[in-house]
Amino acid sequence: MAMLLRRFVPLTVLTSLLLAGCTTSGPTSPVTRDIVAARALWHRSALRNYAFTSTLSCFCAPDYSAAMRVTVQNGLVTAITSAATGASLPVFYRQPIDSIFANLERQAAERPELLSAQFDATYGYPVHVEFGSLTADAGYSVDIRDLQPRP
């Protein structure tokens, strides 16, 4: 019986340690913690109407990756224009900040080692996000600048 107990106790301790490492009670990677903190700051700002300029760097069509001015009303993209020409573009070309955060959280959960992000100190929105490797055409980056609250 003593021999069985000695084998059982270490197995119980090992199982407990392994299960403790698998909890989902909080962020596990530094980038995930940064995203959670930035999103909390974004939510505290309570911005639902705003505009920003967004540029993508990716292996995609130039008209899609070019700088665009995005207008958001009540949390939804309502207009997008080319930053260079002012021409109207399809509203599905860009996302509101809340959707960008949702994508960041999903990517951080799936492959945090491929994700890096920097956030605005005032509002918390992402100012630069990089996922994957741009040099191998296996990633992309997003830059957001000139965010302006709107009435």
Backbone hydrogen bonds, N-H to C=O, Kabsch-Sander energy under -0.5 kcal/mol:
donor,donor_aa,acceptor,acceptor_aa,energy
5,L,1,M,-2.3
6,R,2,A,-2.0
7,R,3,M,-1.5
8,F,4,L,-2.1
9,V,5,L,-2.5
11,L,7,R,-1.4
12,T,8,F,-2.4
13,V,9,V,-2.5
14,L,10,P,-2.7
15,T,11,L,-2.5
16,S,12,T,-2.4
17,L,13,V,-2.3
18,L,14,L,-2.4
19,L,15,T,-2.6
20,A,16,S,-2.1
21,G,17,L,-1.4
22,C,19,L,-1.1
23,T,20,A,-1.0
33,R,29,S,-2.4
34,D,30,P,-2.3
35,I,31,V,-2.2
36,V,32,T,-2.5
37,A,33,R,-2.4
38,A,34,D,-2.6
39,R,35,I,-2.8
40,A,36,V,-1.9
41,L,37,A,-1.9
42,W,38,A,-2.6
43,H,39,R,-2.7
44,R,40,A,-2.1
45,S,41,L,-1.4
46,A,42,W,-0.8
46,A,43,H,-0.8
47,L,42,W,-0.6
50,Y,72,V,-1.9
51,A,148,Q,-1.9
52,F,70,V,-2.0
53,T,145,R,-2.8
54,S,68,M,-2.8
55,T,143,D,-2.4
56,L,65,S,-1.6
57,S,141,S,-2.6
58,C,56,L,-0.5
59,F,139,G,-0.5
60,C,58,C,-1.6
64,Y,61,A,-1.3
65,S,61,A,-1.7
66,A,62,P,-1.4
68,M,54,S,-2.5
69,R,81,T,-3.1
70,V,52,F,-3.6
70,V,68,M,-0.6
71,T,79,A,-3.0
72,V,50,Y,-3.3
73,Q,76,L,-2.6
75,G,48,R,-2.8
76,L,73,Q,-2.1
78,T,71,T,-2.8
79,A,71,T,-1.3
80,I,89,L,-0.6
81,T,69,R,-2.2
82,S,87,A,-2.6
83,A,67,A,-2.4
84,A,67,A,-0.5
86,G,82,S,-2.0
89,L,80,I,-3.0
93,Y,90,P,-1.7
94,R,91,V,-0.9
99,S,96,P,-0.6
100,I,96,P,-1.8
101,F,97,I,-2.5
102,A,98,D,-2.0
103,N,99,S,-2.2
104,L,100,I,-2.4
105,E,101,F,-2.6
106,R,102,A,-2.1
107,Q,103,N,-2.7
108,A,104,L,-2.8
109,A,105,E,-1.8
110,E,106,R,-1.9
111,R,107,Q,-3.2
114,L,111,R,-1.9
115,L,112,P,-1.4
116,S,130,E,-2.4
118,Q,128,H,-2.7
120,D,125,Y,-3.0
124,G,120,D,-1.1
127,V,118,Q,-2.5
128,H,118,Q,-1.6
129,V,142,V,-2.3
130,E,116,S,-2.9
131,F,140,Y,-2.8
132,G,114,L,-2.5
133,S,138,A,-0.6
134,L,132,G,-0.6
137,D,134,L,-1.5
138,A,133,S,-2.3
140,Y,131,F,-2.3
141,S,57,S,-2.1
142,V,129,V,-2.3
143,D,55,T,-2.7
144,I,127,V,-1.7
145,R,53,T,-2.6
148,Q,51,A,-3.1
150,R,49,N,-2.7
